[in-house]
Amino acid sequence: MRNKSSALAQHSTGEELGYLMREHFPFFSSARGVDSAYLDSAASALKLDACIERLTSYLSSEHSNVHRGAYGLSVTASENYSLGRDVIRSFCNVPSSYEVIFTSGATESANVVARGLEESLIDENNTILTTCLEHHSNFVPWQQLARKTKSRFSVVGINANAEIDISDFANRLNNERPRIAAFTAMSNAFGTITPVNELVAECKKVGCISVVDVTQSVVHGGIDVGAMDADFVFFSAHKLYGPTGLGVLIGRGELLEELSPSTFGGGMIGEVTSEFTTWADIPARFEAGTPPIAEVISFIATLEKLTELNSKHAVVEAEQALYEYAVERMRQCDGVRLVGPLERDQGAIISFLVDEVHPHDMATIADSHGVQVRAGHHCVMPAMKSLGLPATTRLSFGLYSVRADVDRLLEAIERARSMFR
């Protein structure tokens, strides 16, 4: 096992922060995690102690269904569950004109909006705009909506550096006048940062509904929904050191009123008779069935802990220093090609290729060195096809990442190159 104290003494202040953060992640005290270099946080982040402890506490001694119970246990669970919306409003600076809706994840969030628009706001005379940089969860729902409604599906391209063609985006907005524009704030595959506020402002000029995937950006630097001014934004809790099975959809209230619910059952109804059914008020209208109670309650603890850590430590600066270190080291490594933006002044995700080594082989060899990275198309097949690539290997940082993780990955890269020469 590597000596944590000596390693801590050898590194800079920014890099030390990752070791300090590991004290809040039980994984690194486990048999599997004690000597792991976990560089796959963009796929799913490791879990904060606050998340695990609150989840365990709720499930072991507090569990009850919410909303309809008259007994104390249910009332308390309902109060704790409802608190989640307030915590998210504070964490993401959500104005009162927006509603916070709980879903099963980012994928369902996008589908709630797409399916809701199908019956009310989209027809064959409309255009739906997106980009080929999108995760499939913010691409396929819109593609299928266009197919079902016979509307036009327009896809903005990317350049060789995996950056959205902003001029193409603006031209399509002005010439095609789309009803909806769906785009990411930060690429999950390449770390590309999108000028999201600028794109939202352009959408507003032509009366286009903006739907923004903030799943990665909410983790790295956070989001300000009020400043962004998008119509809908969404993300998953598990990327933000929280539980799986929980997503957050934040939508402008007046637009949500125009959406039709697409999942039906208990909890989302106003009145049911043999002849008709009316819907509950928002957000309950879009939360059919038993909600993710344990997940929301544990996510509250997660966000409160993140707020505390962000207030005490220069988290963004430490991540940036680590990112710059990784980019510099990898650019110096023979046979390694970085895929993505040339101007890498910020970010936490790096896609790369190694000469003569398939990305999946690279990931397997990295794992043999105790390094966890992701290989494949990263659910961005349109982008990969645009770049002429079948796959890449991807590393992604979390609060707990340190320079030693990067160094171990570079050792694995050298090993892979020697094996395949």
C-alpha positions in Angstrom: 0.0 0.0 0.0 1.2 3.5 -0.8 2.2 5.7 2.2 -0.4 8.4 2.4 1.6 10.6 4.8 4.7 10.6 2.7 2.7 11.1 -0.5 1.0 14.1 1.1 4.2 15.7 2.0 5.5 15.5 -1.5 2.7 17.3 -3.3 1.5 20.9 -3.7 -1.3 22.4 -1.6 -3.8 22.0 -4.5 -3.0 18.3 -4.8 -3.1 17.8 -1.0 -6.8 18.7 -1.1 -7.6 15.4 -2.9 -6.1 13.5 0.0 -8.0 15.5 2.5 -11.2 14.9 0.6 -10.6 11.2 0.7 -11.3 11.3 4.5 -15.0 11.9 3.5 -15.2 9.0 1.1 -15.4 5.5 2.8 -14.3 3.8 -0.5 -10.7 4.7 0.1 -10.7 3.0 3.5 -12.1 -0.2 2.0 -10.0 -3.2 0.9 -10.7 -2.5 -2.7 -10.3 1.3 -2.6 -7.3 1.8 -0.3 -4.9 1.6 -3.2 -7.2 2.6 -6.1 -6.8 5.4 -8.5 -10.5 6.0 -9.4 -10.5 8.1 -12.6 -14.1 7.4 -13.7 -16.1 10.0 -11.9 -17.8 11.2 -15.0 -19.5 7.8 -15.3 -20.4 7.8 -11.6 -18.8 9.5 -8.6 -17.8 7.7 -5.4 -20.2 8.4 -2.5 -19.7 10.8 0.3 -19.8 9.6 3.9 -22.8 11.9 4.5 -24.8 10.3 1.7 -24.1 6.7 2.9 -24.7 7.5 6.6 -28.0 9.4 5.9 -29.2 6.6 3.5 -28.4 3.9 6.1 -30.1 5.9 8.9 -33.2 6.5 7.0 -33.6 2.9 5.7 -32.8 1.4 9.1 -35.0 3.5 11.4 -37.0 6.2 9.6 -38.6 4.6 6.6 -42.2 5.3 5.7 -44.1 6.3 2.5 -44.7 10.0 2.1 -47.6 12.4 1.6 -50.5 10.3 2.7 -49.7 9.0 6.1 -51.3 10.6 9.2 -48.8 9.0 11.6 -45.6 10.6 12.9 -43.2 8.5 10.9 -44.8 9.3 7.6 -45.2 13.0 8.5 -41.5 13.2 9.3 -40.5 11.4 6.1 -42.7 13.7 4.1 -41.2 16.8 5.6 -37.6 15.5 5.0 -38.5 14.6 1.4 -40.0 18.0 0.7 -36.9 19.7 2.1 -35.0 18.3 -0.8 -36.5 20.8 -3.2 -35.4 23.7 -1.0 -31.9 22.4 -0.7 -31.6 22.0 -4.5 -33.0 25.5 -5.0 -30.2 26.9 -2.8 -27.4 24.7 -4.2 -28.3 25.6 -7.8 -29.7 29.1 -7.3 -33.1 28.2 -8.6 -35.5 31.2 -8.9 -39.0 30.9 -7.5 -40.4 31.0 -11.1 -39.0 27.5 -11.6 -40.1 24.1 -10.2 -37.9 21.2 -9.0 -39.1 17.8 -10.1 -37.5 14.5 -8.9 -37.0 11.8 -11.6 -35.0 8.6 -11.8 -32.1 10.3 -13.5 -30.9 12.6 -16.2 -32.3 10.3 -18.9 -35.8 10.3 -17.5 -35.6 14.1 -17.0 -35.0 14.6 -20.7 -37.7 12.2 -21.6 -40.3 13.9 -19.3 -39.8 17.1 -21.2 -39.7 15.4 -24.6 -42.8 13.3 -24.0 -44.6 16.2 -22.4 -44.0 18.4 -25.4 -45.2 15.8 -27.8 -48.9 16.3 -27.1 -48.9 20.0 -26.5 -46.2 22.1 -28.3 -44.7 20.1 -31.1 -46.1 19.2 -34.6 -44.8 18.5 -38.1 -44.3 22.3 -38.7 -41.6 22.5 -36.0 -37.9 21.9 -35.9 -36.0 20.4 -33.0 -32.4 21.4 -32.7 -29.6 19.6 -30.8 -25.9 18.9 -31.3 -23.8 15.9 -32.1 -21.8 16.5 -28.9 -24.8 15.3 -26.7 -24.9 12.3 -24.5 -27.5 9.9 -25.9 -29.9 10.8 -23.1 -30.1 14.4 -24.6 -30.1 13.2 -28.2 -32.3 10.1 -28.6 -35.4 11.5 -26.8 -35.4 14.5 -29.2 -34.7 12.3 -32.3 -37.6 10.1 -31.3 -39.8 13.1 -30.6 -39.1 14.4 -34.1 -39.9 11.0 -35.6 -43.2 10.7 -33.8 -44.4 14.2 -34.6 -42.8 14.3 -38.1 -41.0 17.5 -37.1 -37.5 18.3 -38.5 -34.5 17.0 -36.5 -31.6 19.4 -36.9 -28.1 18.5 -35.6 -25.4 21.1 -35.1 -21.9 19.7 -35.9 -18.6 19.8 -34.0 -15.1 20.7 -35.1 -12.0 18.5 -34.9 -11.5 19.6 -31.3 -15.0 18.3 -30.2 -16.3 21.8 -29.8 -19.8 22.9 -30.9 -19.8 25.0 -34.1 -21.3 28.1 -32.5 -21.8 29.9 -35.8 -23.6 26.8 -37.2 -25.8 26.8 -34.0 -26.6 30.5 -34.5 -27.4 30.1 -38.2 -29.7 27.2 -37.6 -31.5 29.1 -34.9 -32.0 32.1 -37.1 -32.8 30.2 -40.3 -34.8 27.2 -39.0 -36.5 28.9 -36.0 -36.6 25.7 -34.0 -39.2 25.1 -31.3 -36.7 23.4 -29.0 -32.9 23.5 -28.7 -31.3 20.8 -26.5 -27.6 21.1 -25.7 -25.0 20.2 -23.0 -23.2 22.6 -20.7 -20.2 20.3 -20.5 -19.3 17.2 -22.6 -19.2 14.0 -20.7 -16.9 12.5 -23.3 -14.3 15.2 -24.0 -14.8 17.8 -21.2 -15.7 20.5 -23.7 -17.2 23.5 -22.0 -20.1 25.0 -23.9 -20.9 28.8 -23.7 -24.3 27.8 -22.4 -25.4 31.3 -21.2 -24.7 32.6 -24.7 -26.6 29.8 -26.4 -29.6 30.3 -24.1 -29.6 34.0 -24.9 -29.6 33.3 -28.6 -32.5 30.8 -28.1 -34.5 33.5 -26.4 -34.1 35.9 -29.3 -36.0 33.5 -31.6 -38.5 32.2 -29.0 -36.9 28.8 -28.8 -37.3 26.6 -25.7 -33.9 25.7 -24.3 -33.2 22.4 -22.6 -29.7 22.1 -21.0 -27.9 19.0 -19.8 -25.9 20.2 -16.8 -25.0 16.7 -15.5 -21.3 17.3 -15.7 -21.1 21.0 -15.1 -23.1 20.9 -11.9 -20.2 18.7 -10.5 -17.4 20.9 -11.8 -17.9 24.5 -10.8 -21.6 24.3 -10.1 -24.5 25.9 -11.9 -26.6 29.1 -11.4 -30.0 28.4 -12.9 -31.0 32.0 -12.4 -28.1 33.4 -14.4 -28.3 30.7 -17.0 -32.0 31.5 -17.6 -32.6 28.3 -19.5 -36.2 26.9 -19.7 -35.2 23.4 -18.5 -32.0 22.0 -16.9 -31.4 18.5 -15.6 -28.8 16.3 -13.9 -28.3 13.0 -12.0 -27.5 12.8 -8.3 -25.0 9.9 -8.7 -22.6 12.0 -10.6 -22.6 14.5 -7.8 -21.4 12.1 -5.1 -25.0 11.2 -4.3 -27.2 8.1 -4.7 -28.1 6.3 -7.9 -31.7 6.2 -9.1 -32.3 10.0 -8.6 -32.5 12.8 -11.1 -33.4 16.4 -10.9 -35.4 18.3 -13.5 -35.6 22.1 -13.0 -38.2 23.7 -15.3 -39.8 27.1 -15.8 -43.2 26.9 -14.2 -45.2 28.5 -17.0 -43.8 26.0 -19.5 -44.3 23.0 -17.2 -48.0 24.0 -17.1 -48.1 23.4 -20.8 -46.5 20.0 -20.6 -48.6 16.9 -20.6 -47.7 14.2 -18.0 -46.6 10.9 -19.6 -46.4 8.6 -16.6 -49.7 7.9 -14.9 -50.7 6.5 -11.5 -50.8 7.3 -7.8 -49.6 10.6 -6.5 -50.0 12.6 -9.7 -53.8 12.8 -9.9 -56.2 15.4 -8.7 -59.5 13.5 -9.1 -60.3 10.1 -10.7 -63.7 9.1 -11.9 -65.0 6.5 -14.4 -65.2 9.3 -17.0 -62.2 11.4 -16.4 -59.0 12.1 -14.5 -57.5 15.5 -13.5 -53.9 16.1 -12.6 -52.3 17.2 -9.4 -50.4 20.5 -9.2 -46.8 20.7 -10.3 -44.4 19.1 -9.3 -46.5 16.1 -8.2 -48.1 16.0 -11.7 -44.7 14.7 -13.0 -43.9 12.4 -10.1 -46.2 9.4 -10.5 -45.9 6.5 -8.1 -43.9 6.1 -4.9 -41.0 8.7 -5.2 -37.3 8.0 -4.5 -37.7 8.9 -0.8 -34.4 7.4 0.5 -32.5 8.8 -2.4 -33.8 12.4 -2.0 -33.2 12.4 1.8 -29.6 11.1 1.3 -29.0 13.6 -1.5 -30.0 16.4 0.9 -27.1 15.3 3.2 -24.8 15.0 0.1 -25.5 18.6 -1.0 -25.2 20.0 2.5 -21.8 18.3 2.9 -20.7 19.6 -0.5 -21.7 23.1 0.4 -19.6 22.8 3.6 -16.6 21.4 1.7 -16.8 24.1 -0.9 -17.0 26.8 1.7 -13.9 25.5 3.5 -11.6 24.6 0.6 -10.6 26.0 -2.8 -12.2 23.0 -4.6 -12.4 24.5 -8.1 -8.8 25.8 -8.0 -7.5 22.4 -6.8 -9.3 20.6 -9.5 -8.0 23.0 -12.1 -4.4 22.6 -10.9 -4.8 18.8 -11.1 -6.3 19.0 -14.6 -3.5 21.2 -15.9 -1.0 18.8 -14.4 -2.6 15.8 -16.2 -2.8 17.6 -19.6 0.8 18.7 -19.4 2.1 15.2 -18.4 0.0 13.5 -21.1 1.1 15.8 -23.8 4.7 15.0 -22.9 4.0 11.2 -23.2 5.1 9.7 -26.5 2.3 8.0 -28.4 -0.6 9.7 -26.6 -3.1 11.8 -28.4 -5.6 14.0 -26.5 -9.0 14.2 -28.1 -11.0 17.3 -27.5 -10.5 21.1 -27.0 -7.0 22.5 -27.7 -7.5 25.3 -25.3 -7.7 23.3 -22.1 -8.0 26.1 -19.5 -10.6 24.3 -17.5 -12.3 21.0 -17.1 -12.1 17.6 -15.4 -12.5 15.1 -18.2 -9.8 14.0 -20.7 -10.3 11.6 -23.6 -7.2 10.1 -25.2 -5.8 7.6 -27.6 -2.6 5.5 -27.3 -0.8 4.5 -30.5 -1.4 0.9 -31.4 -3.4 0.2 -28.2 -7.2 -0.2 -28.4 -9.0 1.9 -25.8 -10.6 -1.2 -24.2 -7.1 -2.8 -23.9 -5.8 0.4 -22.4 -8.6 0.4 -19.8 -7.9 -3.3 -19.0 -4.2 -2.7 -18.5 -4.9 0.4 -16.4 -7.1 -1.7 -14.1 -4.3 -4.1 -13.6 -2.3 -1.1 -12.3 -5.2 -0.2 -9.9 -6.4 2.6 -12.1 -10.1 2.8 -13.1 -10.8 4.6 -16.4 -13.6 4.3 -19.0 -13.3 3.1 -22.6 -15.8 3.1 -25.4 -17.9 5.7 -27.2 -19.1 7.2 -23.9 -22.8 7.4 -25.1 -21.8 10.0 -27.7 -21.8 7.9 -30.9 -22.7 10.9 -33.2 -19.7 12.8 -31.9 -17.4 9.8 -32.2 -18.6 9.3 -35.8 -18.0 12.9 -36.6 -14.5 12.7 -35.3 -13.9 9.4 -37.1 -13.2 7.5 -33.9 -14.7 4.1 -32.7 -13.8 4.8 -29.1 -11.4 6.6 -26.7 -10.1 6.0 -23.2 -11.4 8.6 -20.8 -10.2 9.7 -17.4 -12.3 12.0 -15.2 -11.6 13.6 -11.9 -13.5 13.9 -8.6 -13.0 15.7 -5.3 -10.7 12.9 -4.2 -8.4 12.8 -7.3 -4.7 13.4 -6.8 -1.6 13.7 -9.0 -0.5 10.2 -8.0 -3.6 8.9 -9.8 -2.4 10.5 -13.0 1.1 9.2 -12.5 -0.1 5.7 -12.1 -2.2 6.0 -15.3 0.9 7.2 -17.1 2.8 4.1 -15.8 -0.1 2.0 -17.2 0.1 3.8 -20.6 3.9 3.0 -20.8 3.2 -0.6 -19.9 0.5 -0.8 -22.6 2.8 0.7 -25.3 5.5 -1.8 -24.4 3.1 -4.7 -24.7 1.7 -3.7 -28.1 4.9 -2.5 -29.9 
